[in-house]
């Protein structure tokens, strides 16, 4: 796969991610996980495709030992499903703030010197 194609896929992923994050931040559910139990018509096909695209992008870049921090963090957020975890709208708003501040790809917690 050529560099131009990887850049195009990365660009499409970023555009789709931002659009979906904005929609999720306004209350739409299903960006970070499937919600089949909500009933008919509740599926969010763009979100499902975005998760697939993020995983494919990670796989493509890993072949050259590269990373896409937005895809990495997005997929990490997709693993948060506990009862006491923040809701999707809150996760989306915080992710958008981190993107705006240029913090994606940087540790969210300070390194502990003794580890």
Secondary structure, 3 states (H helix, E strand, C coil): CCHHHHHHHHHHHHHHHHHHHHHHHCCCCCCCCCCHHHCCCCCCHHHHHHHHHHHHHHHHHHCCCCCCHHHHHHHHHCCCCCCCCCCHHHHHHHHHHHHHCCCCCCCCCCCCCCC
